[in-house]
Amino acid sequence: MLVDSDNSGPIRRTASAQCVSGSGVSPVQAGSQVWTSSTGPAIDVPSSLLQFGEFGGTTLTKMASDGNGNVWVVFDDTGLAELMPLVDPSTGKYTFNLLSNTTFSPAIVQLRFAAGTAWVLKQDGHLASAHATTTTMTLTDATGMAFDGTYMWVANGTKTVALVRPATSSTPVAVGLLPLTFSLGTGPTDLFFDGIYLWGADTKAGVIYQIVPSTRQVIHEISVPKLASNKASMVFDGFYMWVGSTGGKIWKINQNGAIVAGYAVSASDLAFDGRTIFAVEPTSGNVTQLRACDGFNVGKLVLPAPVSSIVFSGSRLWMIPQNPTKTEALFIR
């Protein structure tokens, strides 16, 4: 199984996802099958597979999984909490057991799980971890990061990528920049590591870079239509890199740096559950499903509220609603 799709760590390559033959079957559990519908593109999610988890009356903005069932969440922009989902036996509803709670300043702009703990990029360009909050590393206009199992790669603004040696939860030593920073295009805004290659999204130039981490060599520079001046999101399905854009397209790219398919779906966030690509549409907050094996548009999930972000934790698909009236971490179990 892939490590969760929020780019929490190195990803193991898997057998290619197999397409589901036939149609007109009832929706089945996310994470094991593609959801299908015989009544058209709108797919009602059965209430038995839909739950809300409440946490503290605050507002969630970002979420990452540790791959073991627990989740890290950013709340009220500056708080970071590690949560264990629990079922209340009296109501059957999900709650969260708070395992840790840390406050940062200024606001958190990105969250990743790596080296046994949660890492955040802050609005002031600092990189910090939940277990070493006082040993921050100052970067310049840092916007994105990816972990390759040893080093954190940080899109560092000013057209560069920096390598950082992360502290771990078991050994909370000071983080430190290695003597290694390299230029990349007009400035990458986000990064993704697929287990072999590092991928960088340059939304200023509308280009995706495929990089060999050991040498920092760019082996493919891929011009991606509708990527320029739009937010990018990336996920890996074991063989192909999927690149979403708020400009109205999702692109499927092979390991040779070739675009093999494009789909007319706007995406502000992507997730992969082992068989299906889930895309959050930025305006409507709907979630569109694309079958990973052939890109077939299975349909939109009909949810009680539009969502802003999505993460697969290895067993659950987690979604954060847009503008919740209370803190609700919606997920399909």
Contacts in CASP RR format, 6 or more apart in sequence:
PFRMAT RR
TARGET T0000
AUTHOR 0000-0000-0000
METHOD contacts of the structure
MODEL  1
MLVDSDNSGPIRRTASAQCVSGSGVSPVQAGSQVWTSSTGPAIDVPSSLL
QFGEFGGTTLTKMASDGNGNVWVVFDDTGLAELMPLVDPSTGKYTFNLLS
NTTFSPAIVQLRFAAGTAWVLKQDGHLASAHATTTTMTLTDATGMAFDGT
YMWVANGTKTVALVRPATSSTPVAVGLLPLTFSLGTGPTDLFFDGIYLWG
ADTKAGVIYQIVPSTRQVIHEISVPKLASNKASMVFDGFYMWVGSTGGKI
WKINQNGAIVAGYAVSASDLAFDGRTIFAVEPTSGNVTQLRACDGFNVGK
LVLPAPVSSIVFSGSRLWMIPQNPTKTEALFIR
1 12 0 8 1.000
1 14 0 8 1.000
1 274 0 8 1.000
1 314 0 8 1.000
2 11 0 8 1.000
2 12 0 8 1.000
2 14 0 8 1.000
2 236 0 8 1.000
2 237 0 8 1.000
2 238 0 8 1.000
2 272 0 8 1.000
2 274 0 8 1.000
3 9 0 8 1.000
3 10 0 8 1.000
3 11 0 8 1.000
3 12 0 8 1.000
3 67 0 8 1.000
4 64 0 8 1.000
4 65 0 8 1.000
4 67 0 8 1.000
4 271 0 8 1.000
4 311 0 8 1.000
4 312 0 8 1.000
4 313 0 8 1.000
4 314 0 8 1.000
5 235 0 8 1.000
5 236 0 8 1.000
5 270 0 8 1.000
5 271 0 8 1.000
5 272 0 8 1.000
5 273 0 8 1.000
5 311 0 8 1.000
5 312 0 8 1.000
6 63 0 8 1.000
6 64 0 8 1.000
6 65 0 8 1.000
6 111 0 8 1.000
6 112 0 8 1.000
6 113 0 8 1.000
6 271 0 8 1.000
6 311 0 8 1.000
6 312 0 8 1.000
7 112 0 8 1.000
7 146 0 8 1.000
7 147 0 8 1.000
7 191 0 8 1.000
7 192 0 8 1.000
7 193 0 8 1.000
7 234 0 8 1.000
7 235 0 8 1.000
8 64 0 8 1.000
8 65 0 8 1.000
8 66 0 8 1.000
8 67 0 8 1.000
8 112 0 8 1.000
8 113 0 8 1.000
8 114 0 8 1.000
8 147 0 8 1.000
9 112 0 8 1.000
9 113 0 8 1.000
9 114 0 8 1.000
9 146 0 8 1.000
9 147 0 8 1.000
9 148 0 8 1.000
9 149 0 8 1.000
9 193 0 8 1.000
10 147 0 8 1.000
10 148 0 8 1.000
10 149 0 8 1.000
10 193 0 8 1.000
10 195 0 8 1.000
11 193 0 8 1.000
11 194 0 8 1.000
11 195 0 8 1.000
11 236 0 8 1.000
11 238 0 8 1.000
12 195 0 8 1.000
13 195 0 8 1.000
13 196 0 8 1.000
13 238 0 8 1.000
13 239 0 8 1.000
14 238 0 8 1.000
14 274 0 8 1.000
16 238 0 8 1.000
16 239 0 8 1.000
16 293 0 8 1.000
17 237 0 8 1.000
17 274 0 8 1.000
17 275 0 8 1.000
17 291 0 8 1.000
17 292 0 8 1.000
17 293 0 8 1.000
18 275 0 8 1.000
18 293 0 8 1.000
19 291 0 8 1.000
19 293 0 8 1.000
19 294 0 8 1.000
19 296 0 8 1.000
20 33 0 8 1.000
20 34 0 8 1.000
20 36 0 8 1.000
20 291 0 8 1.000
23 36 0 8 1.000
23 38 0 8 1.000
24 36 0 8 1.000
24 37 0 8 1.000
24 38 0 8 1.000
25 36 0 8 1.000
25 38 0 8 1.000
27 35 0 8 1.000
27 36 0 8 1.000
27 37 0 8 1.000
27 43 0 8 1.000
27 44 0 8 1.000
27 45 0 8 1.000
27 46 0 8 1.000
27 49 0 8 1.000
28 35 0 8 1.000
29 49 0 8 1.000
29 332 0 8 1.000
29 333 0 8 1.000
30 49 0 8 1.000
30 273 0 8 1.000
30 276 0 8 1.000
30 316 0 8 1.000
30 317 0 8 1.000
30 332 0 8 1.000
31 273 0 8 1.000
31 274 0 8 1.000
31 275 0 8 1.000
31 276 0 8 1.000
31 312 0 8 1.000
31 314 0 8 1.000
31 315 0 8 1.000
31 317 0 8 1.000
32 275 0 8 1.000
33 275 0 8 1.000
34 275 0 8 1.000
34 276 0 8 1.000
34 289 0 8 1.000
34 291 0 8 1.000
34 298 0 8 1.000
35 43 0 8 1.000
35 276 0 8 1.000
35 289 0 8 1.000
35 298 0 8 1.000
35 299 0 8 1.000
35 301 0 8 1.000
36 43 0 8 1.000
36 298 0 8 1.000
37 43 0 8 1.000
37 44 0 8 1.000
37 298 0 8 1.000
37 299 0 8 1.000
40 299 0 8 1.000
41 297 0 8 1.000
41 299 0 8 1.000
41 300 0 8 1.000
42 299 0 8 1.000
42 300 0 8 1.000
42 302 0 8 1.000
43 289 0 8 1.000
43 298 0 8 1.000
43 299 0 8 1.000
43 300 0 8 1.000
43 301 0 8 1.000
43 302 0 8 1.000
44 302 0 8 1.000
45 301 0 8 1.000
45 302 0 8 1.000
45 303 0 8 1.000
45 332 0 8 1.000
49 332 0 8 1.000
49 333 0 8 1.000
50 303 0 8 1.000
50 304 0 8 1.000
50 330 0 8 1.000
50 332 0 8 1.000
51 93 0 8 1.000
51 94 0 8 1.000
51 330 0 8 1.000
51 331 0 8 1.000
51 333 0 8 1.000
52 93 0 8 1.000
52 94 0 8 1.000
52 328 0 8 1.000
52 329 0 8 1.000
52 330 0 8 1.000
53 85 0 8 1.000
53 93 0 8 1.000
53 94 0 8 1.000
53 95 0 8 1.000
53 96 0 8 1.000
53 328 0 8 1.000
53 329 0 8 1.000
53 330 0 8 1.000
53 331 0 8 1.000
54 93 0 8 1.000
54 94 0 8 1.000
54 95 0 8 1.000
54 96 0 8 1.000
54 326 0 8 1.000
54 327 0 8 1.000
54 328 0 8 1.000
55 73 0 8 1.000
55 75 0 8 1.000
55 81 0 8 1.000
55 83 0 8 1.000
55 95 0 8 1.000
55 96 0 8 1.000
55 98 0 8 1.000
55 327 0 8 1.000
55 329 0 8 1.000
56 327 0 8 1.000
57 326 0 8 1.000
57 327 0 8 1.000
58 75 0 8 1.000
58 76 0 8 1.000
58 327 0 8 1.000
59 75 0 8 1.000
59 76 0 8 1.000
59 324 0 8 1.000
59 327 0 8 1.000
60 73 0 8 1.000
60 74 0 8 1.000
60 75 0 8 1.000
60 320 0 8 1.000
60 324 0 8 1.000
60 327 0 8 1.000
60 328 0 8 1.000
60 329 0 8 1.000
61 74 0 8 1.000
61 75 0 8 1.000
61 76 0 8 1.000
61 77 0 8 1.000
61 108 0 8 1.000
61 308 0 8 1.000
61 320 0 8 1.000
62 73 0 8 1.000
62 74 0 8 1.000
62 108 0 8 1.000
62 110 0 8 1.000
62 111 0 8 1.000
62 309 0 8 1.000
62 320 0 8 1.000
63 71 0 8 1.000
63 72 0 8 1.000
63 73 0 8 1.000
63 74 0 8 1.000
63 111 0 8 1.000
63 309 0 8 1.000
63 311 0 8 1.000
63 318 0 8 1.000
63 320 0 8 1.000
63 329 0 8 1.000
64 71 0 8 1.000
64 72 0 8 1.000
64 111 0 8 1.000
64 112 0 8 1.000
64 113 0 8 1.000
64 118 0 8 1.000
64 311 0 8 1.000
65 71 0 8 1.000
65 72 0 8 1.000
65 113 0 8 1.000
65 311 0 8 1.000
65 312 0 8 1.000
65 313 0 8 1.000
65 314 0 8 1.000
65 318 0 8 1.000
66 72 0 8 1.000
66 82 0 8 1.000
66 113 0 8 1.000
66 116 0 8 1.000
66 313 0 8 1.000
67 113 0 8 1.000
67 313 0 8 1.000
67 314 0 8 1.000
69 84 0 8 1.000
69 85 0 8 1.000
69 313 0 8 1.000
69 314 0 8 1.000
69 315 0 8 1.000
69 316 0 8 1.000
70 82 0 8 1.000
70 83 0 8 1.000
70 84 0 8 1.000
70 85 0 8 1.000
70 99 0 8 1.000
71 82 0 8 1.000
71 83 0 8 1.000
71 85 0 8 1.000
71 311 0 8 1.000
71 313 0 8 1.000
71 318 0 8 1.000
71 329 0 8 1.000
72 80 0 8 1.000
72 81 0 8 1.000
72 82 0 8 1.000
72 83 0 8 1.000
72 111 0 8 1.000
72 113 0 8 1.000
72 118 0 8 1.000
72 130 0 8 1.000
73 80 0 8 1.000
73 81 0 8 1.000
73 83 0 8 1.000
73 329 0 8 1.000
74 80 0 8 1.000
74 108 0 8 1.000
74 111 0 8 1.000
74 120 0 8 1.000
75 81 0 8 1.000
75 327 0 8 1.000
77 107 0 8 1.000
77 108 0 8 1.000
78 103 0 8 1.000
78 104 0 8 1.000
78 105 0 8 1.000
78 106 0 8 1.000
78 107 0 8 1.000
78 108 0 8 1.000
79 101 0 8 1.000
79 102 0 8 1.000
79 103 0 8 1.000
79 104 0 8 1.000
79 108 0 8 1.000
80 101 0 8 1.000
80 102 0 8 1.000
80 103 0 8 1.000
80 104 0 8 1.000
80 108 0 8 1.000
80 111 0 8 1.000
80 118 0 8 1.000
80 120 0 8 1.000
80 130 0 8 1.000
81 98 0 8 1.000
81 99 0 8 1.000
81 100 0 8 1.000
81 101 0 8 1.000
81 102 0 8 1.000
82 98 0 8 1.000
82 99 0 8 1.000
82 100 0 8 1.000
82 101 0 8 1.000
82 118 0 8 1.000
82 130 0 8 1.000
83 96 0 8 1.000
83 97 0 8 1.000
83 98 0 8 1.000
83 99 0 8 1.000
84 96 0 8 1.000
84 97 0 8 1.000
84 99 0 8 1.000
85 94 0 8 1.000
85 95 0 8 1.000
85 96 0 8 1.000
85 97 0 8 1.000
85 316 0 8 1.000
85 331 0 8 1.000
86 94 0 8 1.000
86 95 0 8 1.000
86 96 0 8 1.000
86 97 0 8 1.000
87 93 0 8 1.000
87 94 0 8 1.000
87 95 0 8 1.000
88 94 0 8 1.000
88 95 0 8 1.000
94 331 0 8 1.000
96 329 0 8 1.000
100 130 0 8 1.000
102 130 0 8 1.000
102 133 0 8 1.000
104 120 0 8 1.000
104 122 0 8 1.000
104 128 0 8 1.000
104 133 0 8 1.000
105 122 0 8 1.000
106 122 0 8 1.000
106 123 0 8 1.000
106 124 0 8 1.000
107 122 0 8 1.000
107 123 0 8 1.000
108 120 0 8 1.000
108 121 0 8 1.000
108 122 0 8 1.000
108 123 0 8 1.000
109 120 0 8 1.000
109 121 0 8 1.000
109 122 0 8 1.000
109 123 0 8 1.000
109 143 0 8 1.000
110 120 0 8 1.000
110 121 0 8 1.000
110 143 0 8 1.000
110 144 0 8 1.000
110 145 0 8 1.000
111 118 0 8 1.000
111 119 0 8 1.000
111 120 0 8 1.000
112 118 0 8 1.000
112 119 0 8 1.000
112 120 0 8 1.000
112 145 0 8 1.000
112 146 0 8 1.000
112 147 0 8 1.000
112 152 0 8 1.000
113 119 0 8 1.000
114 147 0 8 1.000
114 149 0 8 1.000
114 152 0 8 1.000
114 166 0 8 1.000
115 129 0 8 1.000
115 147 0 8 1.000
115 149 0 8 1.000
115 152 0 8 1.000
115 166 0 8 1.000
115 167 0 8 1.000
115 168 0 8 1.000
115 169 0 8 1.000
116 168 0 8 1.000
116 169 0 8 1.000
116 170 0 8 1.000
117 129 0 8 1.000
117 130 0 8 1.000
117 131 0 8 1.000
117 167 0 8 1.000
117 168 0 8 1.000
117 169 0 8 1.000
118 129 0 8 1.000
118 130 0 8 1.000
119 127 0 8 1.000
119 128 0 8 1.000
119 129 0 8 1.000
119 130 0 8 1.000
119 145 0 8 1.000
119 147 0 8 1.000
119 152 0 8 1.000
119 166 0 8 1.000
120 127 0 8 1.000
120 128 0 8 1.000
120 129 0 8 1.000
120 130 0 8 1.000
121 127 0 8 1.000
121 139 0 8 1.000
121 142 0 8 1.000
121 143 0 8 1.000
121 144 0 8 1.000
121 145 0 8 1.000
121 154 0 8 1.000
122 128 0 8 1.000
122 136 0 8 1.000
125 138 0 8 1.000
125 139 0 8 1.000
125 140 0 8 1.000
125 141 0 8 1.000
125 142 0 8 1.000
126 136 0 8 1.000
126 137 0 8 1.000
126 138 0 8 1.000
126 139 0 8 1.000
126 142 0 8 1.000
127 136 0 8 1.000
127 137 0 8 1.000
127 139 0 8 1.000
127 142 0 8 1.000
127 145 0 8 1.000
127 152 0 8 1.000
127 154 0 8 1.000
127 164 0 8 1.000
127 175 0 8 1.000
128 135 0 8 1.000
128 136 0 8 1.000
128 137 0 8 1.000
129 166 0 8 1.000
129 167 0 8 1.000
129 172 0 8 1.000
129 175 0 8 1.000
130 169 0 8 1.000
131 167 0 8 1.000
131 168 0 8 1.000
131 169 0 8 1.000
131 172 0 8 1.000
132 167 0 8 1.000
132 172 0 8 1.000
132 173 0 8 1.000
132 174 0 8 1.000
132 175 0 8 1.000
135 167 0 8 1.000
135 172 0 8 1.000
135 173 0 8 1.000
135 174 0 8 1.000
135 175 0 8 1.000
136 175 0 8 1.000
137 164 0 8 1.000
137 175 0 8 1.000
137 176 0 8 1.000
137 177 0 8 1.000
139 154 0 8 1.000
139 156 0 8 1.000
139 157 0 8 1.000
139 162 0 8 1.000
140 156 0 8 1.000
140 157 0 8 1.000
140 158 0 8 1.000
141 156 0 8 1.000
141 157 0 8 1.000
141 158 0 8 1.000
142 154 0 8 1.000
142 155 0 8 1.000
142 156 0 8 1.000
142 157 0 8 1.000
143 155 0 8 1.000
143 157 0 8 1.000
143 188 0 8 1.000
143 189 0 8 1.000
143 190 0 8 1.000
144 154 0 8 1.000
144 155 0 8 1.000
144 188 0 8 1.000
144 189 0 8 1.000
144 190 0 8 1.000
144 191 0 8 1.000
145 152 0 8 1.000
145 153 0 8 1.000
145 154 0 8 1.000
145 155 0 8 1.000
145 191 0 8 1.000
146 152 0 8 1.000
146 153 0 8 1.000
146 191 0 8 1.000
146 192 0 8 1.000
146 193 0 8 1.000
146 198 0 8 1.000
147 153 0 8 1.000
147 166 0 8 1.000
147 193 0 8 1.000
148 193 0 8 1.000
148 195 0 8 1.000
148 198 0 8 1.000
148 213 0 8 1.000
149 193 0 8 1.000
150 165 0 8 1.000
151 163 0 8 1.000
151 164 0 8 1.000
151 165 0 8 1.000
151 166 0 8 1.000
151 178 0 8 1.000
151 213 0 8 1.000
152 163 0 8 1.000
152 164 0 8 1.000
152 165 0 8 1.000
152 166 0 8 1.000
153 161 0 8 1.000
153 162 0 8 1.000
153 163 0 8 1.000
153 164 0 8 1.000
153 191 0 8 1.000
153 193 0 8 1.000
153 198 0 8 1.000
153 213 0 8 1.000
154 161 0 8 1.000
154 162 0 8 1.000
154 163 0 8 1.000
154 164 0 8 1.000
154 191 0 8 1.000
155 161 0 8 1.000
155 187 0 8 1.000
155 188 0 8 1.000
155 189 0 8 1.000
155 190 0 8 1.000
155 191 0 8 1.000
155 200 0 8 1.000
156 162 0 8 1.000
156 181 0 8 1.000
157 187 0 8 1.000
157 188 0 8 1.000
158 187 0 8 1.000
159 183 0 8 1.000
159 184 0 8 1.000
159 185 0 8 1.000
159 186 0 8 1.000
159 187 0 8 1.000
160 181 0 8 1.000
160 182 0 8 1.000
160 183 0 8 1.000
160 184 0 8 1.000
160 187 0 8 1.000
161 181 0 8 1.000
161 182 0 8 1.000
161 184 0 8 1.000
161 188 0 8 1.000
161 191 0 8 1.000
161 216 0 8 1.000
162 177 0 8 1.000
162 180 0 8 1.000
162 181 0 8 1.000
163 177 0 8 1.000
163 178 0 8 1.000
163 180 0 8 1.000
163 181 0 8 1.000
164 175 0 8 1.000
164 176 0 8 1.000
164 177 0 8 1.000
164 178 0 8 1.000
165 175 0 8 1.000
165 176 0 8 1.000
165 178 0 8 1.000
166 175 0 8 1.000
167 173 0 8 1.000
167 174 0 8 1.000
167 175 0 8 1.000
180 216 0 8 1.000
182 216 0 8 1.000
184 200 0 8 1.000
184 202 0 8 1.000
184 209 0 8 1.000
184 211 0 8 1.000
184 218 0 8 1.000
185 202 0 8 1.000
185 205 0 8 1.000
185 207 0 8 1.000
185 209 0 8 1.000
186 202 0 8 1.000
186 204 0 8 1.000
186 205 0 8 1.000
187 202 0 8 1.000
187 204 0 8 1.000
187 205 0 8 1.000
188 200 0 8 1.000
188 201 0 8 1.000
188 202 0 8 1.000
188 209 0 8 1.000
189 201 0 8 1.000
189 202 0 8 1.000
189 203 0 8 1.000
189 204 0 8 1.000
189 232 0 8 1.000
190 200 0 8 1.000
190 201 0 8 1.000
190 203 0 8 1.000
190 232 0 8 1.000
190 233 0 8 1.000
190 234 0 8 1.000
191 198 0 8 1.000
191 199 0 8 1.000
191 200 0 8 1.000
191 201 0 8 1.000
192 198 0 8 1.000
192 199 0 8 1.000
192 200 0 8 1.000
192 201 0 8 1.000
192 234 0 8 1.000
192 235 0 8 1.000
192 236 0 8 1.000
192 241 0 8 1.000
193 199 0 8 1.000
193 213 0 8 1.000
194 236 0 8 1.000
194 238 0 8 1.000
194 241 0 8 1.000
195 236 0 8 1.000
196 255 0 8 1.000
197 210 0 8 1.000
197 211 0 8 1.000
197 212 0 8 1.000
197 213 0 8 1.000
197 219 0 8 1.000
197 255 0 8 1.000
198 210 0 8 1.000
198 211 0 8 1.000
198 212 0 8 1.000
198 213 0 8 1.000
199 208 0 8 1.000
199 209 0 8 1.000
199 210 0 8 1.000
199 211 0 8 1.000
199 234 0 8 1.000
199 241 0 8 1.000
200 208 0 8 1.000
200 209 0 8 1.000
200 211 0 8 1.000
200 234 0 8 1.000
201 208 0 8 1.000
201 227 0 8 1.000
201 232 0 8 1.000
201 234 0 8 1.000
201 243 0 8 1.000
202 208 0 8 1.000
202 209 0 8 1.000
203 227 0 8 1.000
203 228 0 8 1.000
203 229 0 8 1.000
203 230 0 8 1.000
203 231 0 8 1.000
203 232 0 8 1.000
204 228 0 8 1.000
204 229 0 8 1.000
205 228 0 8 1.000
206 223 0 8 1.000
206 224 0 8 1.000
206 227 0 8 1.000
206 228 0 8 1.000
207 221 0 8 1.000
207 222 0 8 1.000
207 223 0 8 1.000
207 224 0 8 1.000
207 227 0 8 1.000
208 221 0 8 1.000
208 222 0 8 1.000
208 224 0 8 1.000
208 227 0 8 1.000
208 241 0 8 1.000
208 243 0 8 1.000
208 253 0 8 1.000
209 218 0 8 1.000
209 220 0 8 1.000
209 221 0 8 1.000
209 222 0 8 1.000
210 218 0 8 1.000
210 219 0 8 1.000
210 220 0 8 1.000
210 221 0 8 1.000
210 222 0 8 1.000
210 257 0 8 1.000
211 217 0 8 1.000
211 218 0 8 1.000
211 219 0 8 1.000
212 219 0 8 1.000
220 256 0 8 1.000
220 257 0 8 1.000
222 253 0 8 1.000
222 257 0 8 1.000
222 258 0 8 1.000
222 259 0 8 1.000
224 243 0 8 1.000
224 245 0 8 1.000
224 251 0 8 1.000
224 259 0 8 1.000
225 249 0 8 1.000
225 251 0 8 1.000
226 245 0 8 1.000
226 247 0 8 1.000
226 248 0 8 1.000
226 249 0 8 1.000
227 243 0 8 1.000
227 245 0 8 1.000
227 247 0 8 1.000
227 249 0 8 1.000
230 245 0 8 1.000
230 246 0 8 1.000
230 247 0 8 1.000
230 248 0 8 1.000
231 245 0 8 1.000
231 246 0 8 1.000
231 268 0 8 1.000
231 282 0 8 1.000
232 243 0 8 1.000
232 244 0 8 1.000
232 245 0 8 1.000
233 243 0 8 1.000
233 244 0 8 1.000
233 245 0 8 1.000
233 267 0 8 1.000
233 268 0 8 1.000
233 269 0 8 1.000
233 270 0 8 1.000
234 241 0 8 1.000
234 242 0 8 1.000
234 243 0 8 1.000
234 244 0 8 1.000
234 270 0 8 1.000
235 241 0 8 1.000
235 242 0 8 1.000
235 270 0 8 1.000
235 271 0 8 1.000
235 272 0 8 1.000
235 277 0 8 1.000
236 242 0 8 1.000
236 272 0 8 1.000
237 272 0 8 1.000
237 274 0 8 1.000
237 277 0 8 1.000
237 292 0 8 1.000
239 254 0 8 1.000
239 255 0 8 1.000
240 252 0 8 1.000
240 253 0 8 1.000
240 254 0 8 1.000
240 255 0 8 1.000
240 260 0 8 1.000
240 292 0 8 1.000
241 252 0 8 1.000
241 253 0 8 1.000
241 254 0 8 1.000
242 250 0 8 1.000
242 251 0 8 1.000
242 252 0 8 1.000
242 253 0 8 1.000
242 270 0 8 1.000
242 272 0 8 1.000
242 277 0 8 1.000
243 250 0 8 1.000
243 251 0 8 1.000
243 253 0 8 1.000
244 250 0 8 1.000
244 251 0 8 1.000
244 267 0 8 1.000
244 270 0 8 1.000
244 279 0 8 1.000
245 251 0 8 1.000
245 266 0 8 1.000
245 267 0 8 1.000
246 266 0 8 1.000
246 267 0 8 1.000
246 268 0 8 1.000
246 282 0 8 1.000
247 266 0 8 1.000
248 264 0 8 1.000
248 265 0 8 1.000
248 266 0 8 1.000
248 267 0 8 1.000
249 262 0 8 1.000
249 263 0 8 1.000
249 264 0 8 1.000
249 265 0 8 1.000
249 266 0 8 1.000
250 262 0 8 1.000
250 263 0 8 1.000
250 265 0 8 1.000
250 267 0 8 1.000
250 270 0 8 1.000
250 277 0 8 1.000
250 279 0 8 1.000
250 290 0 8 1.000
251 259 0 8 1.000
251 261 0 8 1.000
251 262 0 8 1.000
251 263 0 8 1.000
252 259 0 8 1.000
252 260 0 8 1.000
252 261 0 8 1.000
252 262 0 8 1.000
252 263 0 8 1.000
252 295 0 8 1.000
253 259 0 8 1.000
253 260 0 8 1.000
254 260 0 8 1.000
261 295 0 8 1.000
263 290 0 8 1.000
263 295 0 8 1.000
263 297 0 8 1.000
265 279 0 8 1.000
265 281 0 8 1.000
265 288 0 8 1.000
265 290 0 8 1.000
265 297 0 8 1.000
266 279 0 8 1.000
266 281 0 8 1.000
266 282 0 8 1.000
266 283 0 8 1.000
267 279 0 8 1.000
267 280 0 8 1.000
267 281 0 8 1.000
267 282 0 8 1.000
267 288 0 8 1.000
268 280 0 8 1.000
268 281 0 8 1.000
268 282 0 8 1.000
268 308 0 8 1.000
268 309 0 8 1.000
269 279 0 8 1.000
269 280 0 8 1.000
269 308 0 8 1.000
269 309 0 8 1.000
269 310 0 8 1.000
270 277 0 8 1.000
270 278 0 8 1.000
270 279 0 8 1.000
270 280 0 8 1.000
270 310 0 8 1.000
271 277 0 8 1.000
271 278 0 8 1.000
271 310 0 8 1.000
271 311 0 8 1.000
271 312 0 8 1.000
271 317 0 8 1.000
272 278 0 8 1.000
272 292 0 8 1.000
272 312 0 8 1.000
273 312 0 8 1.000
273 314 0 8 1.000
273 317 0 8 1.000
274 292 0 8 1.000
274 312 0 8 1.000
275 291 0 8 1.000
275 292 0 8 1.000
275 293 0 8 1.000
276 289 0 8 1.000
276 290 0 8 1.000
276 291 0 8 1.000
276 292 0 8 1.000
276 298 0 8 1.000
277 289 0 8 1.000
277 290 0 8 1.000
277 291 0 8 1.000
277 292 0 8 1.000
277 295 0 8 1.000
278 287 0 8 1.000
278 288 0 8 1.000
278 289 0 8 1.000
278 301 0 8 1.000
278 310 0 8 1.000
278 312 0 8 1.000
278 317 0 8 1.000
279 287 0 8 1.000
279 288 0 8 1.000
279 289 0 8 1.000
279 290 0 8 1.000
280 286 0 8 1.000
280 287 0 8 1.000
280 307 0 8 1.000
280 308 0 8 1.000
280 309 0 8 1.000
280 310 0 8 1.000
280 319 0 8 1.000
281 287 0 8 1.000
281 288 0 8 1.000
284 306 0 8 1.000
285 306 0 8 1.000
285 307 0 8 1.000
285 308 0 8 1.000
285 322 0 8 1.000
286 300 0 8 1.000
286 301 0 8 1.000
286 303 0 8 1.000
286 306 0 8 1.000
287 300 0 8 1.000
287 301 0 8 1.000
287 303 0 8 1.000
287 307 0 8 1.000
287 310 0 8 1.000
287 319 0 8 1.000
288 297 0 8 1.000
288 299 0 8 1.000
288 300 0 8 1.000
289 297 0 8 1.000
289 298 0 8 1.000
289 299 0 8 1.000
289 300 0 8 1.000
289 301 0 8 1.000
290 296 0 8 1.000
290 297 0 8 1.000
290 298 0 8 1.000
291 298 0 8 1.000
303 319 0 8 1.000
303 330 0 8 1.000
304 330 0 8 1.000
305 321 0 8 1.000
305 322 0 8 1.000
305 324 0 8 1.000
305 328 0 8 1.000
305 330 0 8 1.000
306 321 0 8 1.000
306 322 0 8 1.000
307 319 0 8 1.000
307 320 0 8 1.000
307 321 0 8 1.000
307 322 0 8 1.000
307 330 0 8 1.000
308 320 0 8 1.000
308 321 0 8 1.000
308 322 0 8 1.000
309 319 0 8 1.000
309 320 0 8 1.000
310 317 0 8 1.000
310 318 0 8 1.000
310 319 0 8 1.000
310 320 0 8 1.000
311 317 0 8 1.000
311 318 0 8 1.000
311 319 0 8 1.000
312 318 0 8 1.000
315 333 0 8 1.000
316 331 0 8 1.000
316 332 0 8 1.000
316 333 0 8 1.000
317 331 0 8 1.000
317 332 0 8 1.000
318 329 0 8 1.000
318 330 0 8 1.000
318 331 0 8 1.000
319 329 0 8 1.000
319 330 0 8 1.000
319 331 0 8 1.000
319 332 0 8 1.000
320 328 0 8 1.000
320 329 0 8 1.000
320 330 0 8 1.000
321 328 0 8 1.000
321 330 0 8 1.000
END
